[in-house]
Amino acid sequence: MALVNVIAGPFAVMALGLLVAWALRSRVTAFDFQHAYWQSGHRVLVGASPYAWSVAQFHLRFVFVYPALSAVMFAPLSLLPRSFGVVLFTFVSVALLPAALWVLRVRDWRVYGMATLWEPFFYGWLTANQSLYLMFGLACVWRVRDRPRLAGLLAGALMSLEPLLWPLGLWLLATRRWRASLYALASGLVLNLVAWGIVGFGQIGAYLHASATLTGDAWRTGFGIPALVGRLGVGWHVGLAALVLVSTALAVALIRSGWRRRSDHHALVLTVALALVSSPLLWSHYVMLLLVPLALLRPRLDWPWAVPVVFWASQLPTVPQDWQLVVDWVGIVVMLVAVARAGRRISSRGLMPAVAASG
């Protein structure tokens, strides 16, 4: 126990401080912010397309592949000098982890320390990717889940910023939050109409082309289901079919869990699982979404909190090795099973009140 306290306390703080200092000094931090978010926001301000890219930029992954709302939201940040934005965005990204845990009412300080040692968290703040913001947003949706207007507006905004969280809309429906679902639909439509109106509706095709091109080129370099199935020697279409089958099974399980059991916790676990599985490009920092159900169902330090630390053993090169894919997926499945079992216990004990049909 003393060793655990040291690892989750002084060691975690020191390690995080040294890594942030190294990243800033080496100028290797905030890659996505520098070459995707800041650049796209700047192009919006000058009236250019955020989805324009050259062949050289594509090979360097200097490509913006997010919906228009993301480009519009980052436009004000492009008024800042890029170097200052890098530092600001890095520290904000780091702060989102303790902020999310606090929103979820986690008060065990050891959990905060252990989570900072997660490899997905490291890649989240190192690249300054939107994943940490989605994690924080998901925590906020949970916190206000029984306030239909606020929950719906937040869910609509999150799904519009990053389609990765589309299962959040299914979660609202499955748990019979009708009013929240309507607010999510309405806010999503309004936000997208405004954002695409600013960027230009003619850019929708450019966005779809950029996203499809990157997916077709990079699907083997992550650890999504297509990459996993591709190790068997099959092509993209077989991997995509496997993704659709697994995603469909999880969607059915999510609807069943929310509709019949009315278990918010268990349904949320399936929501996060569906978000991860249904993404053809799955990167390490996406795993940060698992922090939300884990914090809800295991708010005190327990063995599942150490699982993402093991991901350090599977640092992904340009093309991951078979054993690295296995390590990552075993870790994800172990965490999902751990939180799903805890969610079932809560449901079976009747500790969660049924969600009102009025939403």
VOFIMI-12411 format. One line per 3 residues: their letters; for each residue x, y, z of C-alpha. Coordinates in pm, 1 decimal. Last residue first. Example, Ala and Ser with C-alpha at 12.3 -4.5 7.8 and 13.67 -1.06 7.14 Angstrom:
REM VOFIMI-12411
SA = 1367.0/-106.0/714.0 | 1230.0/-450.0/780.0
//
This chain:
REM VOFIMI-12411
GSA = -3674.2/1244.4/-1989.2 | -4053.1/1220.4/-1948.0 | -4020.8/844.3/-1910.3
AVA = -3850.7/896.0/-1578.4 | -3522.4/709.8/-1547.4 | -3542.2/431.3/-1295.3
PML = -3353.9/492.6/-976.1 | -3005.7/345.8/-953.2 | -2921.4/143.4/-642.9
GRS = -3146.1/-145.3/-746.5 | -2900.1/-405.1/-631.4 | -2907.8/-572.6/-972.1
SIR = -2835.5/-244.8/-1153.0 | -2539.6/-153.8/-931.7 | -2399.8/-503.8/-968.9
RGA = -2445.3/-483.3/-1345.9 | -2246.3/-160.5/-1358.2 | -1962.4/-316.5/-1158.7
RAV = -1953.2/-604.2/-1405.6 | -1946.4/-357.5/-1695.4 | -1662.4/-160.7/-1531.2
AVL = -1435.0/-464.6/-1505.7 | -1538.8/-606.2/-1843.9 | -1463.6/-275.7/-2016.7
MVV = -1125.6/-245.8/-1846.3 | -1026.3/-600.8/-1941.5 | -1147.1/-545.1/-2299.4
IGV = -939.3/-228.7/-2339.2 | -626.2/-388.8/-2194.3 | -665.2/-700.4/-2408.3
WDV = -709.8/-473.3/-2709.7 | -393.2/-276.9/-2639.7 | -178.3/-580.5/-2562.0
VLQ = -304.9/-768.7/-2870.6 | -237.0/-474.3/-3100.6 | 115.0/-451.8/-2960.7
WDQ = 169.4/-824.9/-3006.6 | 83.7/-799.2/-3375.5 | 330.9/-518.4/-3441.3
PVT = 215.9/-164.0/-3499.3 | 284.4/13.1/-3831.8 | 433.6/360.2/-3794.3
PLQ = 549.4/263.8/-3444.4 | 298.4/214.6/-3160.8 | 429.2/208.8/-2806.9
SAW = 302.4/-120.3/-2671.0 | 472.7/-147.0/-2331.2 | 340.0/196.9/-2236.8
FVV = -6.5/42.4/-2266.1 | 57.0/-119.0/-1926.7 | -27.6/215.9/-1762.8
PVA = -374.0/174.8/-1914.0 | -434.6/-124.3/-1677.1 | -338.8/48.0/-1349.5
WPW = -681.7/200.1/-1282.4 | -836.1/-145.4/-1326.3 | -652.1/-259.3/-1005.3
DLR = -839.2/-33.9/-765.8 | -808.3/325.5/-651.5 | -1146.2/454.3/-538.9
PRL = -1415.3/585.1/-773.4 | -1472.7/240.5/-930.5 | -1809.0/265.4/-1106.1
LAL = -1821.2/633.4/-1185.1 | -1447.3/681.9/-1236.3 | -1432.7/375.0/-1462.5
PVL = -1734.9/492.5/-1660.4 | -1563.0/828.3/-1730.0 | -1201.7/709.6/-1766.9
LLM = -1300.6/488.9/-2058.2 | -1315.4/798.8/-2279.6 | -939.3/827.7/-2230.0
VYH = -908.0/523.2/-2458.8 | -933.9/762.7/-2754.0 | -578.3/872.7/-2668.8
SWL = -433.4/546.7/-2804.4 | -571.4/584.5/-3154.3 | -856.9/403.0/-3323.7
LPS = -920.1/472.2/-3691.5 | -1220.6/272.8/-3813.1 | -1416.1/407.7/-3511.7
SVL = -1710.7/180.0/-3429.3 | -1521.7/-10.1/-3158.7 | -1423.4/292.6/-2952.2
ALA = -1762.1/467.1/-2959.9 | -1942.3/135.4/-2905.7 | -1734.0/62.1/-2594.2
VTL = -1806.1/412.7/-2462.3 | -2179.7/360.6/-2509.3 | -2162.6/8.5/-2364.5
VLA = -2013.7/148.4/-2043.8 | -2280.1/419.9/-2044.1 | -2555.3/157.4/-2065.0
HHD = -2414.8/-16.1/-1758.2 | -2414.8/306.1/-1560.1 | -2754.7/433.7/-1669.2
SRR = -2928.3/106.6/-1587.4 | -3281.8/115.0/-1719.7 | -3278.1/-263.7/-1725.3
RWG = -3510.4/-303.7/-2020.9 | -3451.1/5.5/-2231.3 | -3100.8/107.9/-2131.4
SRI = -2948.7/-236.5/-2135.2 | -3143.2/-348.9/-2441.9 | -3049.7/-37.9/-2637.6
LAV = -2684.3/-76.2/-2541.8 | -2681.5/-447.6/-2623.2 | -2829.5/-374.9/-2966.8
ALA = -2566.8/-105.5/-3026.2 | -2292.4/-344.5/-2911.3 | -2404.8/-611.3/-3158.1
TSV = -2426.9/-355.8/-3438.5 | -2077.0/-228.2/-3361.9 | -1937.0/-582.0/-3371.7
LVL = -2097.4/-648.9/-3710.2 | -2005.5/-310.5/-3857.4 | -1641.7/-342.0/-3750.3
AAL = -1621.8/-694.2/-3893.4 | -1755.3/-562.1/-4225.4 | -1495.6/-283.5/-4217.3
GVH = -1217.9/-539.1/-4163.4 | -1345.9/-742.5/-4457.4 | -1354.4/-427.9/-4671.9
WGV = -1004.9/-316.6/-4569.6 | -828.8/-635.2/-4674.8 | -762.7/-976.2/-4525.9
GLR = -428.8/-1117.4/-4418.7 | -523.1/-1212.0/-4066.2 | -348.8/-899.6/-3941.8
GVL = -616.6/-702.7/-4126.3 | -863.9/-811.7/-3859.2 | -677.5/-605.0/-3600.0
API = -628.3/-308.1/-3833.0 | -995.9/-315.0/-3931.5 | -1091.2/-343.7/-3560.3
GFG = -901.1/-31.8/-3463.1 | -539.9/-43.6/-3347.3 | -382.8/238.7/-3543.2
TRW = -137.8/226.0/-3836.1 | -340.5/-10.7/-4056.9 | -626.3/238.7/-4099.2
ADG = -390.3/515.0/-4211.3 | -432.4/548.6/-4588.2 | -799.3/462.9/-4630.5
TLT = -891.6/657.3/-4318.9 | -693.5/961.9/-4432.4 | -858.9/957.3/-4774.3
ASA = -1207.5/907.8/-4628.9 | -1167.9/1201.9/-4389.0 | -1021.7/1432.3/-4654.5
HLY = -1294.7/1337.4/-4905.8 | -1574.6/1383.0/-4653.0 | -1442.3/1725.7/-4554.5
AGI = -1394.5/1832.0/-4917.5 | -1752.0/1724.0/-4996.2 | -1883.4/1927.7/-4703.1
QGF = -1681.7/2227.7/-4821.4 | -1957.8/2350.6/-5055.4 | -2165.9/2421.4/-4747.8
GVI = -1919.0/2698.0/-4664.8 | -1708.3/2742.2/-4353.2 | -1947.6/2993.4/-4196.4
GWA = -2266.2/2824.5/-4318.2 | -2113.5/2490.4/-4225.0 | -2079.0/2612.4/-3867.4
VLN = -2424.8/2772.0/-3847.9 | -2603.9/2473.3/-4001.1 | -2398.6/2234.1/-3788.9
LVL = -2474.7/2415.9/-3465.4 | -2845.9/2441.9/-3545.5 | -2882.6/2075.2/-3641.1
GSA = -2685.9/1953.4/-3339.3 | -2884.0/2178.9/-3106.1 | -3213.0/2042.4/-3237.2
LAY = -3106.9/1677.6/-3223.0 | -2953.9/1711.2/-2875.9 | -3260.3/1901.3/-2750.2
LSA = -3484.5/1627.6/-2887.4 | -3272.9/1357.3/-2721.2 | -3280.6/1546.7/-2390.0
RWR = -3658.6/1557.1/-2413.3 | -3682.5/1185.1/-2481.1 | -3444.7/1063.2/-2214.2
RTA = -3562.5/708.7/-2245.6 | -3232.9/542.4/-2140.4 | -3198.3/397.2/-2490.6
LLW = -3268.8/734.0/-2652.3 | -3006.9/924.8/-2454.3 | -2759.2/639.4/-2503.5
LGL = -2821.4/641.0/-2880.4 | -2729.0/1009.3/-2887.9 | -2409.7/931.4/-2696.5
PWL = -2334.3/662.0/-2953.8 | -2234.8/946.4/-3195.2 | -1928.2/1024.3/-2984.1
LPE = -1672.3/954.2/-3258.0 | -1862.3/1205.8/-3474.2 | -1644.4/1480.4/-3315.9
LSM = -1751.3/1843.4/-3274.4 | -2112.2/1779.8/-3376.1 | -2143.8/1482.4/-3141.0
LAG = -2006.5/1693.5/-2856.4 | -2236.5/1989.5/-2929.9 | -2548.7/1773.5/-2945.3
ALL = -2456.5/1598.8/-2620.7 | -2399.4/1931.6/-2443.6 | -2730.3/2075.5/-2566.5
GAL = -2918.8/1759.0/-2473.9 | -2772.8/1740.9/-2123.3 | -2849.0/2109.2/-2063.5
RPR = -3208.3/2089.0/-2181.2 | -3288.8/1752.1/-2028.5 | -3149.1/1806.9/-1677.2
DRV = -3132.3/1443.6/-1561.9 | -2799.3/1378.9/-1736.7 | -2634.2/1686.9/-1584.9
RWV = -2332.7/1503.5/-1432.4 | -2329.4/1245.7/-1709.9 | -2315.2/1514.4/-1976.3
CAL = -2030.7/1681.8/-1785.3 | -1826.2/1360.7/-1778.2 | -1884.2/1319.4/-2153.1
GFM = -1759.1/1674.7/-2207.1 | -1444.3/1605.7/-2008.0 | -1372.0/1294.3/-2213.0
LYL = -1451.6/1480.8/-2535.4 | -1205.5/1751.1/-2432.5 | -941.6/1487.2/-2362.8
SQN = -1003.8/1332.0/-2705.6 | -975.2/1666.8/-2887.5 | -602.5/1611.7/-2938.7
ATL = -334.1/1819.5/-2772.5 | -77.9/1579.2/-2926.6 | 120.2/1548.2/-2602.6
WGY = -196.1/1603.4/-2396.3 | -376.1/1299.3/-2533.5 | -63.0/1095.2/-2593.1
FFP = 24.5/1111.8/-2223.9 | -336.1/1045.8/-2123.3 | -342.5/731.7/-2340.0
EWL = -18.1/615.3/-2167.2 | -182.6/643.9/-1827.6 | 49.1/778.9/-1557.7
TAM = -174.2/1081.5/-1495.8 | -454.3/836.3/-1412.8 | -252.4/692.0/-1123.5
GYV = -209.9/1032.7/-962.6 | -573.7/1133.6/-984.9 | -684.8/792.4/-858.0
RWD = -449.4/826.2/-560.7 | -626.5/1145.4/-457.0 | -947.4/952.1/-384.5
RVR = -1217.4/1219.1/-419.9 | -1386.0/1117.4/-744.4 | -1698.3/1328.1/-776.5
LVW = -1745.5/1280.7/-1154.2 | -1689.1/1655.1/-1201.3 | -1369.5/1616.6/-996.7
LAA = -1247.2/1332.9/-1217.7 | -1317.0/1541.0/-1528.1 | -1129.3/1842.7/-1389.2
PLL = -836.6/1623.8/-1281.7 | -804.6/1504.1/-1645.0 | -885.6/1835.7/-1813.8
AVS = -588.1/2009.8/-1652.1 | -338.1/1833.1/-1879.2 | -525.2/1950.7/-2190.2
VFT = -536.4/2306.9/-2054.5 | -160.4/2292.0/-1998.2 | -93.2/2174.9/-2353.2
FLV = -341.6/2418.8/-2507.8 | -174.8/2716.6/-2341.4 | 178.0/2609.3/-2435.6
VGF = 83.9/2539.7/-2798.3 | -128.7/2854.5/-2818.5 | 170.4/3064.7/-2716.3
SRP = 379.3/2916.8/-2998.0 | 94.5/2960.9/-3249.5 | 57.5/3329.2/-3171.9
LLS = -304.5/3386.5/-3069.4 | -567.5/3483.0/-3324.9 | -575.1/3112.9/-3420.3
LPA = -744.2/3049.6/-3087.0 | -1053.7/3239.3/-3204.6 | -1085.4/3003.7/-3506.9
FMV = -1072.3/2686.5/-3298.8 | -1449.0/2669.9/-3248.6 | -1509.9/2735.9/-3618.2
ASL = -1278.2/2453.0/-3724.6 | -1437.6/2212.9/-3476.9 | -1787.5/2312.6/-3591.3
APY = -1693.3/2237.9/-3952.2 | -1648.0/1866.4/-3890.7 | -1303.2/1711.8/-3835.8
VFV = -1045.1/1587.4/-4086.1 | -779.7/1861.9/-4076.7 | -463.3/1736.4/-4245.3
FRL = -100.4/1798.3/-4151.4 | -51.6/1420.1/-4134.7 | 307.7/1449.4/-4267.4
HFQ = 208.4/1241.8/-4572.1 | -96.2/1465.4/-4618.7 | 106.6/1784.3/-4593.5
AVS = 338.1/1661.9/-4871.7 | 41.4/1569.4/-5091.5 | -106.8/1914.7/-5038.7
WAY = -396.9/2006.3/-4815.0 | -717.0/2209.4/-4819.0 | -979.0/2103.2/-4564.8
PSA = -983.8/2426.2/-4362.0 | -1096.1/2605.3/-4680.0 | -1003.8/2972.9/-4696.6
GVL = -1200.5/3274.2/-4571.9 | -916.4/3436.0/-4377.2 | -1070.4/3352.6/-4039.4
VRH = -1161.4/2998.1/-4145.1 | -805.0/2938.7/-4261.3 | -668.4/3043.8/-3922.5
GSQ = -905.6/2805.8/-3745.1 | -790.9/2520.4/-3969.9 | -425.3/2592.9/-3896.3
WYA = -477.3/2613.7/-3523.3 | -673.7/2285.1/-3517.7 | -473.0/2073.8/-3761.6
HQF = -97.3/2133.0/-3763.6 | -35.8/2309.6/-3435.4 | -321.6/2167.0/-3229.9
DFA = -267.2/1815.9/-3361.0 | 104.7/1825.3/-3278.8 | 55.5/1981.6/-2933.8
TVR = 403.7/1885.5/-2810.7 | 726.1/1802.5/-2993.2 | 895.4/2135.3/-2924.3
SRL = 1180.9/1965.2/-2735.2 | 1153.3/2212.7/-2447.6 | 775.4/2184.0/-2437.1
AWA = 779.2/1803.5/-2449.0 | 1059.6/1771.8/-2193.9 | 887.6/2007.2/-1948.4
VLL = 557.1/1819.8/-1988.5 | 730.5/1484.7/-1936.5 | 925.2/1605.6/-1633.0
GLA = 616.6/1749.6/-1464.4 | 410.8/1436.7/-1531.4 | 682.2/1209.4/-1394.9
MVA = 729.9/1421.9/-1082.5 | 358.2/1432.0/-1005.1 | 319.3/1057.0/-1065.2
FPG = 626.2/970.7/-854.0 | 519.9/1192.4/-563.8 | 165.6/1051.2/-538.0
AIV = 28.6/754.8/-733.7 | 363.5/573.2/-724.3 | 432.7/667.5/-360.3
NVL = 81.8/569.0/-251.2 | 112.0/237.8/-434.3 | 442.0/168.6/-259.1
AM = 285.1/239.6/80.0 | 0.0/0.0/0.0
//
